[in-house]
């Protein structure tokens, strides 16, 4: 609110000569008390001086100042209780206002603008973008962001975790995209880069050091509590959140990364370069790219490596899922090498024993049929167990039926054999519904499941399934039956009709 010079003079006269309080002046002159305070402040009267005038808190100011000097971050609510115990009868709202005037202010630190030469430095960091569900797995969606400090060229790639292997994959992909790399990569104190730090003593992640030595760049962490040193990547992450990720739809992580690549080379490259507004990021990168270090002749393998114990069953557990191996390797230690698409398993002699497509679900069982068939041939009793395993994988609620059947003393081998036939005839979905019905009726027997399946089939007016039950004899199963031309039957039918007409 702007007031006239005449009214400003009145405020000063009433304050100095008449000794009116601020509230009295505001009421008499019909102005807000903040206007009165502003006029007094502009006249050189500090807030502390006019806030102490005729106030019930004045006797306690020395105690308040002494306490805040010793404990500058002490909450106003706690200080209010301390003063109230000493006789203060004022309101908490007025007390908070007074405390805000007397609380010591931290010294405001000034920062120099950091400038880098072309090809000199890049800043790297992870950013969390929520979670995605893949089957039963809930995996974090992490964005690897690297930005060149001079041109502000952004590289963006999404991964399903922030482990060291993906951290290095992000570096390698950025270097290949830019056809070169900077001399220094600046990191926050994240575990992928710094394992331990005590002051200036830093213990780097040895895997990152090996990677940096291969590409011949210097890994450099920022100082503790010095976020301003990597402000470029922090602003780039904020730009990614607001300009790229917000309200974006995508099918899967590959589709998201394809969109991210197009955005980095499109919209993000066409924005003005902060170092020189006269050119775009794309033009600045054209100037910077020749200054980057050349890529080495041979790329560094950034795969995941993990030693795993094989248990009683021929599977290894890796990244929440089970992958099959030949049964000869049970009770042994094998090594898993994984890329984003494939899982390779080798033995102690570095011989490849299994390869699988990588799964990002949870609790999935990825099998090579030859591994299981070899085990079935090796163990005669494996067939029954394999049948149960197949049932539980296809129809999860069959596990509860097996438990109920075992409690009643039913033959699990007989139940398994009959359920497998029903599964082949009716399919997993119908089996699951029928088993739920049998469990609800407390009849854990194949006959009950068969009755429910047949009832559902009749209700849907479907034809009965055709079951071809061949004996176990391989000589019978291996027979080949040649088909015959059925035209001769049509001929016999025609002759029969002519004979009937003659009669």
Protein Blocks (a to p, Z undefined) as FASTA:
>chain_A
ZZdfklmmmmmmmmmmnopafklmmmmnopafklmmmmmmmnopafklmmmgopaklmmm
mmmmmmmmmmmmbcfklmmmmmmmnopabdfklmmmmmmmmpccddddddddddddehkb
ccdddddebjadehjbccdddddddddfklopacddddfbfcfklmmmmmmmmmmmnopa
cfbdcddfbfklmmbdehjaccddfklmmmmmmnopacddddehilklmmmmmmmmmmmm
mmmmgopacfblmlmmmmmmmmmmmmmmmpccfklmkbcfklmmmmmmmmpccddfbdcd
fbdcddddddfbdcddeehiacdddfklgoiacdddddfkbccdddfkopafbdcdddfb
ehiacddfklmmmmmmmpmklmmmmmmmmmmmmmmmlmmmmmmmmmnopafklmmmmmmm
mmmmnojmlmmmmmmmmmmnopacfklmmmmmmmmmmmnopacdddddddfblklmmpcc
ddddfklmmmmmmmmmmmmmmZZ
